[in-house]
Amino acid sequence: MHEKPDFLDVPMRTAKPRTSGLTHVLDKGLTLRSLEDLLEQAADLIDVLKVGWGIAYVDPQIEERALLCRQAGVTLCLGGTLLEVSAANRRIPELARWAHRVGISAVEVSNGLERMSADEKRNLVRDLSGEFVVLAETGAKDGHTPVTPHLWVDEMEADLAAGASLVIAEGRESGTVGLYRPDGTPRVDLAEAIVERISLDQVIFEAPAKSHQTWFVRRFGPQVGLGNVATDEVLALETLRLGLRADTALLTGPARIVVPS
């Protein structure tokens, strides 16, 4: 096994299972071979792998996918859209039985389609947290619903009280809704409001683009939880966390470069 270098002063990163600085990766339908390669290279950097949207429902190899993640110590999570569609069809018990059967241990409870009341979502969190690790997402997907920071934080606090292990701030794969303005810039007031009232180790900020990841690392440090990370960006994100990329290099190391004589 390759011995990791240790000659640089970089931020301390705890080993898994981590309680802070989580990396939540979006799986958009990797082949099993590609997933094996990803886990062989970066399983120690991946805390949660979310099978996006309803992909798990149509994936004939979902059981094999779940097994690979268990063996690698990565939590496999269903996408929130699958749960929302199941809730709209009154099929949550069936969803739960199927998820157990194929070996999935975590579910995302979201209301991005805005088909549930706040009480209905909270009850789902409460019911499912007895069987699964629940990641509860706040925020709509349409980009038109007004973003009110204190209401987002109220919902997150209620979800945590109902049994969610983590809360997720919606940003989508596009990074242009919810946590972000249409031009992709972060809503600073929203991010600050969340961190002011909720412990940083309980929040995952969806940050699909490098610019988003850089902003959050610069703002809240290398131990910020980041989600919807692309499968081919896992190592690149870690370089941002450790100050091994120009965007964050001067935040963690010496202010000047010293060249040996």
C-alpha positions as semicolon CSV with decimal commas, in nm:
position;residue;x (nm);y (nm);z (nm)
1;M;0,000;0,000;0,000
2;H;0,121;0,348;-0,085
3;E;0,260;0,537;0,213
4;K;0,110;0,884;0,234
5;P;0,362;1,168;0,254
6;D;0,368;1,375;0,571
7;F;0,635;1,640;0,509
8;L;0,392;1,935;0,475
9;D;0,206;2,121;0,747
10;V;-0,152;2,076;0,629
11;P;-0,481;2,080;0,823
12;M;-0,551;1,770;1,028
13;R;-0,808;1,539;0,867
14;T;-0,962;1,278;1,092
15;A;-0,996;0,919;0,980
16;K;-1,332;0,757;0,909
17;P;-1,584;0,735;1,054
18;R;-1,561;1,114;1,054
19;T;-1,794;1,343;1,244
20;S;-1,688;1,660;1,065
21;G;-1,554;1,758;0,725
22;L;-1,776;1,505;0,550
23;T;-1,756;1,454;0,176
24;H;-2,089;1,355;0,021
25;V;-2,057;1,235;-0,338
26;L;-2,326;1,224;-0,608
27;D;-2,337;0,897;-0,802
28;K;-2,517;0,958;-1,131
29;G;-2,508;0,595;-1,238
30;L;-2,146;0,482;-1,233
31;T;-2,079;0,137;-1,370
32;L;-1,977;-0,114;-1,107
33;R;-1,625;-0,122;-1,250
34;S;-1,603;0,257;-1,225
35;L;-1,737;0,247;-0,871
36;E;-1,479;-0,016;-0,776
37;D;-1,205;0,205;-0,919
38;L;-1,336;0,511;-0,734
39;L;-1,355;0,327;-0,402
40;E;-1,010;0,174;-0,448
41;Q;-0,866;0,521;-0,503
42;A;-1,069;0,738;-0,266
43;A;-1,288;0,539;-0,025
44;D;-1,106;0,693;0,272
45;L;-1,214;1,038;0,149
46;I;-1,580;0,954;0,078
47;D;-1,824;0,948;0,369
48;V;-2,157;0,929;0,183
49;L;-2,232;0,816;-0,172
50;K;-2,578;0,928;-0,283
51;V;-2,738;0,739;-0,569
52;G;-2,898;1,040;-0,736
53;W;-3,266;1,096;-0,800
54;G;-3,441;0,762;-0,869
55;I;-3,143;0,583;-1,023
56;A;-3,142;0,315;-0,754
57;Y;-3,493;0,211;-0,859
58;V;-3,384;0,130;-1,216
59;D;-3,031;0,005;-1,144
60;P;-3,020;-0,375;-1,191
61;Q;-2,696;-0,384;-0,993
62;I;-2,805;-0,183;-0,689
63;E;-2,737;-0,474;-0,451
64;E;-2,383;-0,508;-0,582
65;R;-2,341;-0,130;-0,553
66;A;-2,454;-0,142;-0,191
67;L;-2,218;-0,430;-0,113
68;L;-1,917;-0,249;-0,259
69;C;-1,993;0,056;-0,046
70;R;-2,036;-0,150;0,272
71;Q;-1,705;-0,324;0,213
72;A;-1,536;0,014;0,160
73;G;-1,692;0,177;0,468
74;V;-1,895;0,424;0,261
75;T;-2,258;0,502;0,347
76;L;-2,484;0,447;0,046
77;C;-2,782;0,683;0,045
78;L;-3,096;0,695;-0,167
79;G;-3,171;1,021;-0,346
80;G;-3,449;1,234;-0,204
81;T;-3,653;1,243;-0,525
82;L;-3,716;0,868;-0,502
83;L;-3,847;0,911;-0,150
84;E;-4,068;1,205;-0,250
85;V;-4,221;1,010;-0,538
86;S;-4,276;0,713;-0,306
87;A;-4,443;0,938;-0,050
88;A;-4,671;1,089;-0,315
89;N;-4,771;0,734;-0,414
90;R;-4,813;0,630;-0,049
91;R;-4,547;0,363;-0,087
92;I;-4,300;0,451;0,188
93;P;-4,334;0,111;0,365
94;E;-4,263;-0,063;0,035
95;L;-3,965;0,164;-0,027
96;A;-3,825;0,087;0,318
97;R;-3,862;-0,290;0,276
98;W;-3,696;-0,279;-0,065
99;A;-3,409;-0,061;0,063
100;H;-3,342;-0,305;0,347
101;R;-3,352;-0,598;0,107
102;V;-3,091;-0,451;-0,129
103;G;-2,867;-0,336;0,155
104;I;-2,914;0,042;0,161
105;S;-2,857;0,197;0,503
106;A;-2,934;0,567;0,449
107;V;-3,211;0,775;0,295
108;E;-3,244;1,139;0,204
109;V;-3,571;1,294;0,317
110;S;-3,639;1,603;0,111
111;N;-3,930;1,814;-0,002
112;G;-3,775;1,968;-0,311
113;L;-4,091;1,902;-0,515
114;E;-4,294;2,078;-0,244
115;R;-4,562;1,809;-0,231
116;M;-4,548;1,760;0,147
117;S;-4,637;1,977;0,443
118;A;-4,372;2,053;0,702
119;D;-4,542;1,810;0,942
120;E;-4,550;1,533;0,682
121;K;-4,179;1,572;0,612
122;R;-4,095;1,577;0,982
123;N;-4,303;1,265;1,043
124;L;-4,115;1,088;0,765
125;V;-3,786;1,185;0,926
126;R;-3,909;1,056;1,261
127;D;-4,042;0,728;1,121
128;L;-3,746;0,648;0,896
129;S;-3,478;0,745;1,149
130;G;-3,571;0,432;1,344
131;E;-3,462;0,217;1,049
132;F;-3,208;0,420;0,849
133;V;-2,951;0,693;0,875
134;V;-3,157;0,996;0,768
135;L;-3,014;1,293;0,583
136;A;-3,284;1,561;0,579
137;E;-3,263;1,819;0,302
138;T;-3,404;2,172;0,315
139;G;-3,483;2,378;0,006
140;A;-3,692;2,363;-0,311
141;K;-3,568;2,257;-0,653
142;D;-3,761;2,496;-0,877
143;G;-3,553;2,808;-0,817
144;H;-3,863;3,024;-0,778
145;T;-3,954;2,961;-0,415
146;P;-3,834;3,253;-0,198
147;V;-3,533;3,170;0,017
148;T;-3,585;3,287;0,375
149;P;-3,284;3,201;0,594
150;H;-3,458;3,177;0,930
151;L;-3,726;2,946;0,786
152;W;-3,457;2,717;0,642
153;V;-3,285;2,699;0,979
154;D;-3,615;2,640;1,161
155;E;-3,680;2,343;0,931
156;M;-3,330;2,206;0,980
157;E;-3,357;2,228;1,357
158;A;-3,695;2,053;1,348
159;D;-3,553;1,774;1,128
160;L;-3,261;1,719;1,365
161;A;-3,499;1,710;1,660
162;A;-3,709;1,451;1,473
163;G;-3,410;1,220;1,438
164;A;-3,212;1,324;1,129
165;S;-2,841;1,250;1,160
166;L;-2,747;1,530;0,922
167;V;-2,918;1,816;0,742
168;I;-2,844;1,915;0,384
169;A;-2,870;2,263;0,233
170;E;-3,016;2,229;-0,118
171;G;-2,805;2,348;-0,408
172;R;-2,887;2,082;-0,666
173;E;-2,643;1,938;-0,916
174;S;-2,656;2,271;-1,103
175;G;-2,558;2,491;-0,808
176;T;-2,807;2,758;-0,916
177;V;-3,097;2,720;-0,671
178;G;-3,156;2,723;-0,297
179;L;-2,817;2,783;-0,141
180;Y;-2,710;2,966;-0,458
181;R;-2,840;3,249;-0,668
182;P;-2,921;3,182;-1,035
183;D;-2,571;3,297;-1,132
184;G;-2,418;3,034;-0,901
185;T;-2,293;3,267;-0,629
186;P;-2,357;3,153;-0,270
187;R;-2,625;3,317;-0,059
188;V;-2,393;3,436;0,214
189;D;-2,673;3,536;0,451
190;L;-2,824;3,188;0,428
191;A;-2,496;3,004;0,488
192;E;-2,412;3,230;0,782
193;A;-2,760;3,187;0,932
194;I;-2,728;2,809;0,917
195;V;-2,385;2,800;1,082
196;E;-2,494;3,048;1,348
197;R;-2,764;2,814;1,480
198;I;-2,657;2,464;1,375
199;S;-2,330;2,290;1,454
200;L;-2,105;2,275;1,150
201;D;-2,062;1,899;1,190
202;Q;-2,436;1,845;1,142
203;V;-2,464;2,024;0,806
204;I;-2,377;1,928;0,452
205;F;-2,373;2,216;0,205
206;E;-2,434;2,100;-0,150
207;A;-2,138;2,235;-0,346
208;P;-2,117;2,079;-0,692
209;A;-1,872;2,326;-0,849
210;K;-1,513;2,406;-0,757
211;S;-1,609;2,770;-0,699
212;H;-1,870;2,660;-0,444
213;Q;-1,630;2,425;-0,267
214;T;-1,361;2,692;-0,256
215;W;-1,599;2,949;-0,109
216;F;-1,711;2,718;0,171
217;V;-1,359;2,603;0,259
218;R;-1,238;2,962;0,267
219;R;-1,538;3,075;0,470
220;F;-1,573;2,793;0,722
221;G;-1,248;2,599;0,703
222;P;-1,141;2,254;0,583
223;Q;-1,380;2,071;0,818
224;V;-1,695;2,197;0,645
225;G;-1,931;1,927;0,517
226;L;-1,975;1,941;0,139
227;G;-2,216;1,750;-0,082
228;N;-2,313;1,668;-0,440
229;V;-1,943;1,638;-0,515
230;A;-1,880;1,482;-0,856
231;T;-1,721;1,137;-0,854
232;D;-1,420;1,266;-1,048
233;E;-1,367;1,560;-0,810
234;V;-1,311;1,377;-0,480
235;L;-0,933;1,410;-0,474
236;A;-0,951;1,764;-0,611
237;L;-1,181;1,864;-0,323
238;E;-0,938;1,716;-0,073
239;T;-0,661;1,936;-0,215
240;L;-0,884;2,238;-0,147
241;R;-0,937;2,123;0,211
242;L;-0,565;2,074;0,266
243;G;-0,444;2,393;0,101
244;L;-0,284;2,204;-0,186
245;R;-0,457;2,407;-0,455
246;A;-0,394;2,771;-0,538
247;D;-0,748;2,871;-0,434
248;T;-0,682;2,783;-0,067
249;A;-0,303;2,743;-0,046
250;L;-0,233;3,056;0,158
251;L;-0,509;2,979;0,408
252;T;-0,332;2,682;0,561
253;G;0,040;2,713;0,502
254;P;0,316;2,974;0,520
255;A;0,235;3,314;0,373
256;R;0,546;3,300;0,156
257;I;0,735;3,032;-0,030
258;V;1,086;2,957;0,090
259;V;1,321;2,811;-0,169
260;P;1,617;2,614;-0,024
261;S;1,956;2,764;-0,110
